[in-house]
Amino acid sequence: MAGAITLIYDHHKRDVMSRVTDTQHAFQEAIISTQHIHLDHHNCLEIVAARGKAEEVRKLADALRSIKGVRHATLSMSSTGREIE
């Protein structure tokens, strides 16, 4: 599977940025790339490109979604058409 996880969070919320980064490090084998965008004074948009087994990508998305301060999180996934070992 390949997918994109889109997060919006308040970077002023205590520890939210470090928790997002720590979570991404815990799932580093599933993450291809990240992009961080400053939307305004409080809000950041983070886009995480991921690939791997669907269960692992969903676990990553759920872990990011559960971080206090993350206001919005979506996962969009699609099959790559081949199995990953």
QUIMO-V508291 format. One record per run of one state. SS is the DSSP state (H for helix, E for strand, C for the rest). FROM is the first residue (numbers start at 1). LEN is the number of residues. Records with the same first field share a line. If there is no record, write none. Layout:
SS = FROM-LEN, FROM-LEN
This chain:
C = 1-1, 11-5, 27-4, 39-4, 52-2, 66-4, 79-7
E = 2-9, 31-8, 43-9, 70-9
H = 16-11, 54-12
